[in-house]
Amino acid sequence: MKIRSILIILVSTLLLISCNQQRHGNVLKLAHGLDPSHPVHNAMVYMADRCKEISDGELTIEIYPSGQLGSEQQCVELLQIGSLAITKVSAAVMESFTEDFKVLGLPYVFRSKEHAFKVLDGEIGEELLRSTEPFLIRGLCFYDAGSRSFYTIDRSIDHPDDLKGLKIRVMKSITAMEMVKAQGGSPTPISWGELYTALQSGVVDGAENNPPSFYTSHHYEVCKYYSLNEHTMVPDVLIVSQKVWEKLTDQEKNWLQQAADESVPVERKLWAESEKESLEFVQEAGVTITYPDKEPFARKVAPLLESYKDNEKIYDLISRIKSVKE
């Protein structure tokens, strides 16, 4: 671990201890890297309000947004040692703890947003939330993080063949790289912070992400085509420290879980509104938005899902997800 990371964790831990000493009652600290205007942050604010309300002030949540207590990775580390109670991560991050979460990042494993919600709110979602407990992390709930689609500088991606010869920025994820490669594109891992310049200078021809990210990143200033093929629907996960969870009374656990569960439909509504506003804005800014037939894209990546036949656990999850009806 780098010295800077260690210092951030130590300072954050001292801050949390200090805050706890100045307050009465049980106060849970929640930290994340999102802007306070983000729909996920606002859903967490709702959760904190509900927790205070249903516990009559006996259990409260203090929120530290915008990376105040460190990066996403640093917040996870603080959570594992019990110095932080709650944080938000992408389901992709959870893959580093248990392979099971990989299934949520596979292309077209979900038929629709309704199908994804049915899976995440059901037995499979519950299993995934509990699967990281051996790593001192307990999942509370899943938040909608939208669907990822292709956006490019000078052509619309209405069929997988349109990706041929294009360099597409992807996350540093083997699954994401395989997905783009299977459809004929050239996957190029680039950090999110460097992507605007990479698009502007032509290092890559396009990227893929959800509408709010496309808008807030200002990538629409360079990429004038957004093709909503919705190849993946990777959710966010609200997680709590297993060490903190075990110190809560049964009543406190119920209060926290109830508040988290009640925040889910609120977050989904806020996210849907954010997506609609983002698409309207980028369209007004001159972006051409298309809604291609998803079937050709799904056919192209079908062998990728079948390649997991040798992985009994993941392939079983894929089969179970596909069998869930909306």
C-alpha positions in Angstrom: 0.0 0.0 0.0 1.4 3.4 -0.9 2.3 5.9 1.9 -0.3 8.4 0.7 -3.0 5.7 1.0 -1.9 4.8 4.5 -1.9 8.5 5.5 -5.4 9.0 4.1 -6.7 5.9 6.0 -5.1 7.0 9.2 -6.4 10.5 9.0 -9.9 9.3 8.0 -9.9 6.8 10.9 -8.9 9.5 13.4 -11.6 11.8 12.0 -14.2 9.1 12.4 -13.1 8.3 16.0 -13.2 12.0 16.8 -16.7 12.4 15.4 -18.0 9.4 17.3 -16.6 10.7 20.6 -18.5 14.0 20.1 -21.8 12.4 19.4 -24.3 10.5 21.6 -26.1 7.4 20.3 -25.0 5.1 17.5 -23.7 7.0 14.5 -22.8 5.2 11.3 -20.4 6.8 8.9 -21.1 6.5 5.2 -18.5 7.7 2.7 -18.4 7.7 -1.1 -16.8 9.5 -4.1 -20.0 10.8 -5.8 -21.0 14.4 -6.2 -23.9 15.5 -3.9 -26.0 16.1 -7.0 -25.8 12.4 -8.0 -29.0 10.3 -7.8 -27.2 7.6 -5.8 -26.0 10.2 -3.2 -29.6 11.5 -2.9 -30.9 8.0 -2.4 -28.4 7.5 0.5 -29.6 10.8 2.0 -33.1 9.4 1.9 -31.9 6.2 3.6 -30.2 8.3 6.3 -33.4 10.3 6.9 -35.5 7.1 7.1 -33.0 5.4 9.4 -33.2 8.3 11.8 -37.0 8.4 11.5 -37.8 4.8 12.1 -35.2 4.5 14.9 -36.5 7.7 16.6 -33.0 9.0 16.4 -31.3 6.0 18.1 -29.5 5.1 14.9 -28.2 7.8 12.6 -26.1 7.9 9.4 -23.6 10.7 8.6 -22.7 11.0 4.9 -19.3 12.1 3.6 -19.6 12.6 -0.2 -17.1 13.6 -2.9 -14.2 11.4 -1.7 -13.8 13.3 1.6 -12.6 10.1 3.3 -10.7 8.7 0.4 -11.1 6.9 -3.0 -13.5 4.1 -3.6 -10.7 1.5 -2.9 -9.7 3.4 0.3 -13.3 3.5 1.6 -13.5 -0.3 1.1 -10.3 -0.8 3.0 -11.6 1.4 5.9 -14.8 -0.6 5.8 -13.0 -3.9 6.1 -11.1 -2.8 9.2 -14.3 -1.4 10.8 -13.3 2.3 10.7 -16.0 3.1 8.2 -19.6 1.7 8.4 -21.0 2.0 4.9 -19.9 2.8 1.3 -21.0 2.4 -2.3 -19.1 0.5 -5.0 -19.8 -0.8 -8.4 -20.6 -4.5 -8.6 -17.5 -4.8 -10.8 -15.4 -3.9 -7.8 -16.9 -6.8 -5.8 -15.4 -9.3 -8.4 -12.1 -8.9 -6.6 -13.6 -10.5 -3.5 -15.8 -13.2 -5.1 -16.0 -14.4 -8.6 -19.8 -14.7 -8.4 -20.2 -10.9 -9.0 -18.6 -11.4 -12.4 -22.0 -12.6 -13.8 -23.5 -9.1 -13.3 -21.0 -7.6 -15.8 -21.6 -10.1 -18.6 -23.2 -8.6 -21.8 -26.9 -9.2 -22.3 -27.2 -11.5 -19.3 -30.2 -9.3 -18.5 -33.0 -9.0 -21.0 -34.3 -5.7 -19.7 -34.1 -3.3 -16.8 -37.2 -5.0 -15.3 -35.5 -8.4 -15.6 -32.4 -7.0 -13.9 -34.5 -5.6 -11.0 -36.3 -8.9 -10.6 -33.0 -10.8 -10.3 -31.3 -8.3 -8.0 -34.4 -8.1 -5.7 -34.7 -11.8 -5.5 -32.9 -14.9 -4.3 -29.9 -14.5 -6.6 -29.4 -10.9 -5.5 -29.6 -11.9 -1.9 -27.0 -14.7 -2.4 -24.6 -12.2 -4.0 -25.0 -9.6 -1.2 -24.0 -12.3 1.3 -21.2 -13.8 -0.7 -18.6 -11.3 0.4 -19.1 -11.7 4.2 -15.9 -13.8 4.5 -14.1 -10.7 3.4 -15.7 -8.6 6.1 -18.1 -7.0 3.7 -21.9 -7.4 3.8 -24.1 -6.2 1.0 -27.2 -4.1 1.9 -28.9 -3.6 -1.4 -28.4 -2.9 -5.1 -28.8 0.5 -6.8 -29.5 1.1 -10.4 -26.4 2.4 -12.3 -28.0 2.3 -15.7 -27.0 0.5 -18.9 -23.8 1.0 -20.8 -23.9 1.8 -24.5 -21.5 2.9 -27.2 -20.8 6.5 -28.1 -18.4 7.5 -30.9 -16.9 10.5 -32.6 -18.1 10.2 -36.1 -20.3 7.2 -36.7 -23.4 5.6 -35.2 -23.0 2.0 -33.9 -26.3 0.5 -35.1 -24.9 -3.0 -35.8 -21.9 -4.8 -34.4 -20.3 -4.5 -37.9 -20.1 -0.8 -37.3 -17.5 -1.4 -34.6 -15.0 -2.9 -37.0 -11.7 -1.0 -37.0 -12.8 1.3 -34.1 -10.7 1.7 -31.0 -13.2 1.7 -28.1 -12.2 2.7 -24.6 -13.1 0.1 -21.9 -12.7 -0.2 -18.2 -9.7 -2.3 -17.1 -11.8 -5.4 -17.1 -11.2 -8.6 -19.0 -14.9 -9.1 -19.5 -15.3 -5.6 -21.0 -12.4 -6.2 -23.3 -13.7 -9.6 -24.5 -17.2 -8.0 -25.1 -15.8 -5.3 -27.4 -13.5 -7.7 -29.1 -16.3 -10.2 -29.8 -18.2 -7.5 -31.7 -15.3 -6.6 -33.9 -14.0 -3.5 -32.1 -10.5 -2.9 -30.7 -10.8 -2.6 -26.8 -8.5 0.0 -25.4 -8.2 0.3 -21.6 -7.9 4.0 -20.5 -8.5 5.5 -17.1 -11.7 7.5 -16.8 -9.9 10.7 -16.0 -7.8 10.6 -19.2 -10.7 9.6 -21.5 -11.8 13.1 -22.6 -8.3 14.0 -23.9 -8.0 10.5 -25.5 -11.2 11.1 -27.4 -10.3 14.6 -28.3 -6.9 13.6 -29.7 -8.2 10.5 -31.5 -6.3 8.0 -29.4 -9.7 6.2 -29.3 -12.7 6.5 -31.5 -15.3 6.0 -28.8 -16.3 4.6 -25.5 -19.2 3.1 -23.6 -21.1 4.2 -20.6 -24.5 5.2 -19.2 -26.3 8.4 -20.2 -25.6 10.4 -17.0 -21.9 9.6 -17.2 -21.8 10.5 -20.9 -23.3 13.9 -20.0 -21.5 14.7 -16.8 -18.1 13.8 -18.3 -18.7 16.3 -21.2 -17.8 13.5 -23.6 -20.8 14.6 -25.7 -18.7 17.6 -26.7 -16.4 15.3 -28.7 -18.6 12.2 -29.4 -21.7 13.1 -31.5 -23.2 9.7 -31.8 -24.8 7.7 -28.9 -26.2 4.3 -29.8 -28.3 2.8 -27.0 -27.6 -0.9 -27.5 -27.4 -1.3 -23.7 -24.9 -4.2 -23.7 -24.4 -4.3 -19.9 -26.3 -3.3 -16.8 -23.8 -3.4 -13.9 -25.4 -2.2 -10.7 -24.0 -0.3 -7.8 -23.8 -2.1 -4.4 -24.3 -0.5 -1.0 -22.1 -2.3 1.4 -21.6 -2.3 5.2 -18.6 -3.4 7.3 -19.2 -6.9 8.7 -17.3 -5.8 11.8 -19.7 -2.8 12.3 -22.7 -5.0 11.4 -21.9 -7.5 14.1 -21.7 -4.8 16.7 -25.3 -3.6 16.0 -28.2 -5.0 18.0 -30.8 -7.0 16.1 -33.1 -4.0 16.2 -30.4 -1.7 14.8 -29.8 -4.2 12.0 -33.5 -4.2 11.2 -33.6 -0.4 11.1 -30.6 -0.2 8.8 -31.7 -2.9 6.4 -35.3 -1.4 6.3 -33.9 2.0 5.5 -31.6 0.6 2.8 -34.5 -1.4 1.2 -36.8 1.6 1.2 -34.1 3.7 -0.5 -33.9 1.3 -3.5 -37.1 2.4 -5.3 -36.3 6.0 -4.6 -32.8 5.6 -6.2 -34.3 3.9 -9.2 -36.8 6.8 -9.7 -34.1 9.4 -9.3 -31.8 7.5 -11.7 -34.5 7.2 -14.4 -35.1 11.0 -14.1 -31.3 11.6 -14.4 -31.1 9.4 -17.5 -34.0 11.2 -19.2 -32.5 14.6 -18.4 -29.1 13.6 -19.6 -30.4 12.3 -22.9 -32.4 15.4 -23.5 -29.4 17.6 -22.8 -26.9 15.8 -25.1 -29.5 15.7 -27.9 -30.0 19.4 -27.6 -26.2 19.7 -27.7 -26.1 18.1 -31.1 -25.7 14.4 -30.3 -27.5 11.9 -32.6 -29.1 9.2 -30.4 -30.1 5.9 -32.0 -31.9 2.8 -30.6 -30.4 -0.1 -32.5 -31.8 -3.6 -32.5 -30.1 -5.4 -29.6 -30.4 -8.9 -31.1 -27.4 -8.8 -33.4 -25.2 -7.5 -30.6 -26.5 -10.2 -28.2 -25.8 -12.9 -30.9 -22.2 -11.7 -31.3 -21.4 -12.0 -27.6 -23.4 -15.3 -27.0 -20.2 -17.3 -27.3 -18.7 -15.2 -24.5 -21.4 -16.4 -22.1 -21.1 -20.0 -23.4 -17.3 -19.9 -22.7 -18.2 -20.1 -19.0 -19.5 -23.6 -19.3 -16.3 -24.8 -17.8 -16.9 -22.6 -14.8 -19.8 -24.5 -13.1 -20.6 -21.8 -10.6 -20.8 -18.8 -13.0 -22.6 -20.8 -15.7 -25.2 -21.9 -13.1 -25.7 -18.3 -12.2 -26.1 -17.4 -15.9 -28.7 -20.1 -16.3 -30.6 -19.2 -13.2 -30.7 -15.5 -14.2 -32.0 -16.4 -17.7 -34.8 -18.5 -16.1 -36.1 -15.5 -14.1 -39.2 -14.1 -15.6 -40.1 -10.4 -15.5 
